[in-house]
């Protein structure tokens, strides 16, 4: 039985992850954690801890859907307890990314800008098309609900980096404004925020004669929880290091 600590437990994704863990016959909730919780009890009367460091029981893995501001405290607690982490939170600063690299020397960390297996497959396709269609203009448009804070999305950056990996001389351009023309080798990333859209990512490769479009649409946020569950099962018991969707799909 895989014992899971869910952080960000009072958030929308945290609740979905908790439900997935409880429904899985091979998993159980070891603890619920939410640093922003003003109430030490959840909707069902269960105890909600404010930090992983408060947990004194036995656990096998942490699934984190909280906020990047808590990166430092989460990494310190998990490193001290030897707990692997599925880090599904996005928006980390350069300083926080450096903390993740350092913690991965001691514990296993699975990190992906998007926990969807479908998006991971799209990233592979983007890399392949960029390599084979190297003269094309590349533009990425991501659309999310009007409550999303970060722009562009971590997934859009992941897709841009997948293209850049095939085209090292290219430049990722976030947004477009002003009077300057498009430069050869630009990988444009553009954000739209409206309504209640779960998440749409469209990558377009265009030449003077043709266009190739790769598109992924998320219809339900449950797909991110499903990916996190798969990642938790994958990373439990792994040696220290950084892991991602490529490792899961290998």
C-alpha positions as CSV (number, residue, x, y, z in Angstrom):
1,X,0.0,0.0,0.0
2,X,1.5,3.4,-1.1
3,X,1.0,6.0,1.7
4,X,0.6,9.5,0.2
5,X,0.9,12.9,1.7
6,X,-1.2,15.4,-0.3
7,X,-0.1,19.0,0.0
8,X,-2.3,21.8,-1.2
9,X,-5.1,19.6,0.1
10,X,-7.7,22.3,0.4
11,X,-7.2,23.5,-3.1
12,X,-9.2,22.4,-6.2
13,X,-6.5,20.0,-7.4
14,X,-5.6,18.9,-3.9
15,X,-9.2,17.7,-3.4
16,X,-9.2,15.9,-6.8
17,X,-5.9,14.2,-5.9
18,X,-7.2,13.1,-2.5
19,X,-10.2,11.5,-4.2
20,X,-8.0,9.7,-6.7
21,X,-5.8,8.3,-3.9
22,X,-8.8,7.2,-1.8
23,X,-10.3,5.5,-4.8
24,X,-7.1,3.6,-5.7
25,X,-6.9,0.2,-4.0
26,X,-3.1,0.4,-3.9
27,X,-2.9,3.8,-2.2
28,X,-4.0,5.5,1.0
29,X,-3.9,9.0,2.3
30,X,-1.2,9.3,5.0
31,X,-1.8,13.0,5.7
32,X,-3.4,16.2,4.3
33,X,-1.3,19.4,4.3
34,X,-2.3,22.9,3.4
35,X,-0.2,25.9,4.5
36,X,-3.0,28.3,3.7
37,X,-5.6,26.6,5.7
38,X,-7.2,28.7,8.4
39,X,-9.1,25.7,9.7
40,X,-7.2,22.7,11.1
41,X,-10.1,20.5,10.0
42,X,-11.2,19.7,6.5
43,X,-14.8,19.4,5.2
44,X,-15.0,15.8,6.6
45,X,-13.5,16.7,9.9
46,X,-10.1,15.3,9.1
47,X,-7.0,17.0,10.4
48,X,-5.3,19.4,7.9
49,X,-1.6,20.0,8.8
50,X,0.0,23.3,7.9
51,X,3.4,21.7,7.0
52,X,4.8,18.4,6.0
53,X,7.3,18.9,8.9
54,X,4.4,18.5,11.3
55,X,3.7,15.0,10.1
56,X,5.0,12.3,12.4
57,X,3.7,9.1,10.9
58,X,4.8,6.8,8.0
59,X,4.6,7.8,4.4
60,X,6.1,6.8,1.0
61,X,5.6,9.9,-1.2
62,X,4.3,13.4,-1.3
63,X,2.1,14.8,-4.1
64,X,2.3,18.6,-4.2
65,X,-0.4,20.8,-5.8
66,X,0.1,23.8,-3.6
67,X,1.9,27.1,-4.4
68,X,5.5,27.7,-5.4
69,X,6.0,30.0,-2.4
70,X,6.1,26.9,-0.2
71,X,8.9,25.3,-2.2
72,X,11.7,25.9,0.3
73,X,9.7,24.6,3.3
74,X,8.4,21.6,1.4
75,X,11.9,20.6,0.2
76,X,13.4,21.0,3.6
77,X,10.8,18.9,5.3
78,X,10.9,16.1,2.6
79,X,14.7,16.0,2.6
80,X,14.7,15.7,6.4
81,X,12.2,12.8,6.2
82,X,13.7,11.2,3.1
83,X,10.4,11.5,1.3
84,X,10.2,11.6,-2.5
85,X,8.1,14.3,-4.1
86,X,5.8,14.6,-7.1
87,X,6.1,18.3,-7.6
88,X,3.1,19.3,-9.7
89,X,3.2,23.0,-8.6
90,X,4.4,25.4,-11.3
91,X,5.7,29.0,-11.4
92,X,9.0,28.5,-9.5
93,X,11.5,31.2,-9.5
94,X,15.1,30.6,-10.5
95,X,16.1,30.5,-6.9
96,X,13.4,27.9,-6.2
97,X,14.5,25.8,-9.2
98,X,18.0,25.9,-7.8
99,X,16.6,24.6,-4.4
100,X,14.9,21.7,-6.3
101,X,18.2,20.8,-8.0
102,X,20.0,20.8,-4.6
103,X,17.3,18.7,-2.9
104,X,17.3,16.2,-5.7
105,X,20.8,15.2,-4.6
106,X,19.2,13.7,-1.5
107,X,15.7,12.7,-2.5
108,X,13.8,11.7,-5.7
109,X,11.8,14.5,-7.2
110,X,9.4,14.1,-10.1
111,X,8.7,17.5,-11.6
112,X,6.7,18.3,-14.7
113,X,5.1,21.6,-15.8
114,X,2.1,19.5,-16.8
115,X,1.1,16.2,-15.3
116,X,-0.8,15.1,-18.4
117,X,0.6,12.1,-20.2
118,X,-1.0,13.6,-23.4
119,X,0.9,16.8,-23.0
120,X,4.2,14.8,-22.6
121,X,3.4,13.1,-25.9
122,X,2.7,16.5,-27.5
123,X,6.1,17.8,-26.3
124,X,7.8,14.8,-28.0
125,X,5.9,15.6,-31.2
126,X,6.9,19.3,-31.0
127,X,10.5,18.3,-30.7
128,X,10.3,16.0,-33.7
129,X,8.5,18.4,-35.9
130,X,10.9,21.3,-35.0
131,X,13.8,19.1,-35.9
132,X,12.3,18.1,-39.3
133,X,10.7,21.4,-40.1
134,X,13.5,23.6,-39.1
135,X,12.8,26.5,-41.4
136,X,9.3,27.1,-40.1
137,X,8.1,29.9,-37.9
138,X,6.9,28.6,-34.5
139,X,4.1,30.1,-32.5
140,X,2.5,28.7,-29.3
141,X,-0.9,29.9,-28.0
142,X,-2.1,28.8,-24.6
143,X,-5.5,29.5,-23.3
144,X,-6.7,29.1,-19.7
145,X,-9.4,30.1,-17.3
146,X,-9.5,33.7,-16.1
147,X,-8.3,32.8,-12.6
148,X,-4.9,31.5,-13.6
149,X,-2.2,33.6,-12.2
150,X,1.0,32.8,-14.1
151,X,1.4,33.7,-17.8
152,X,2.6,32.1,-19.9
153,X,1.7,28.7,-18.5
154,X,4.4,26.3,-17.4
155,X,3.2,23.9,-20.1
156,X,3.6,26.5,-22.8
157,X,7.2,27.1,-21.7
158,X,7.8,23.3,-21.6
159,X,6.6,23.1,-25.2
160,X,8.7,26.0,-26.3
161,X,11.8,24.4,-24.7
162,X,11.0,21.1,-26.5
163,X,11.2,23.1,-29.8
164,X,14.3,24.9,-28.7
165,X,16.0,21.7,-27.9
166,X,15.8,20.8,-31.5
167,X,16.7,24.3,-32.6
168,X,19.4,25.5,-30.2
169,X,19.9,28.8,-32.0
170,X,16.3,29.8,-31.6
171,X,14.9,32.4,-29.1
172,X,11.8,32.0,-27.0
173,X,9.8,35.2,-27.1
174,X,7.1,35.7,-24.5
175,X,4.3,37.8,-25.9
176,X,4.5,40.2,-28.8
177,X,4.1,43.9,-28.9
178,X,5.5,47.1,-30.4
179,X,6.6,47.8,-34.0
180,X,9.4,45.2,-34.5
181,X,9.0,42.5,-37.1
182,X,9.2,38.8,-36.3
183,X,12.9,37.7,-36.2
184,X,13.9,34.4,-37.8
185,X,14.3,31.7,-35.2
186,X,11.7,33.2,-32.8
187,X,9.6,30.8,-30.9
188,X,6.6,32.9,-29.9
189,X,4.6,32.2,-26.8
190,X,1.2,33.9,-26.3
191,X,-1.3,33.7,-23.5
192,X,-5.1,34.0,-23.4
193,X,-7.2,34.2,-20.2
194,X,-10.9,33.8,-20.4
195,X,-13.9,32.0,-18.9
196,X,-13.5,28.6,-17.4
197,X,-11.2,26.9,-19.9
198,X,-9.2,24.1,-18.3
199,X,-6.3,24.4,-20.6
200,X,-5.6,24.5,-24.4
201,X,-2.1,24.5,-25.9
202,X,-1.6,25.0,-29.7
203,X,1.8,24.8,-31.4
204,X,1.9,26.1,-35.0
205,X,4.7,25.5,-37.4
206,X,4.3,27.7,-40.5
207,X,6.2,28.2,-43.8
208,X,5.2,30.2,-46.9
209,X,3.5,27.1,-48.3
210,X,2.1,25.1,-45.4
211,X,1.2,24.9,-41.7
212,X,1.4,22.1,-39.2
213,X,-0.6,22.5,-36.0
214,X,-0.3,20.3,-32.9
215,X,-3.1,20.9,-30.3
216,X,-3.9,19.6,-26.9
217,X,-7.1,20.4,-25.0
218,X,-7.7,19.4,-21.4
219,X,-11.4,18.8,-20.7
220,X,-11.2,18.1,-17.0
221,X,-8.6,18.9,-14.4
222,X,-8.8,15.2,-13.3
223,X,-6.3,14.4,-16.0
224,X,-3.6,16.2,-14.0
225,X,-4.4,14.2,-10.9
226,X,-4.3,11.0,-12.9
227,X,-0.8,11.8,-14.1
228,X,0.3,12.7,-10.6
229,X,-0.9,9.4,-9.3
230,X,1.0,7.6,-12.0
231,X,4.1,9.7,-11.1
232,X,3.8,8.9,-7.4
233,X,3.7,5.1,-8.1
234,X,6.7,5.5,-10.4
235,X,8.9,7.6,-8.1
236,X,8.2,5.7,-4.8
237,X,11.4,3.9,-3.9
238,X,13.5,5.5,-6.6
239,X,17.1,6.8,-6.0
240,X,17.7,10.5,-5.4
241,X,17.6,12.5,-8.6
242,X,15.3,14.5,-10.9
243,X,12.6,12.6,-12.9
244,X,10.0,13.8,-15.4
245,X,7.4,12.5,-17.8
246,X,10.0,11.3,-20.2
247,X,11.2,8.9,-17.5
248,X,7.6,7.8,-16.9
249,X,7.0,7.1,-20.6
250,X,10.3,5.4,-21.2
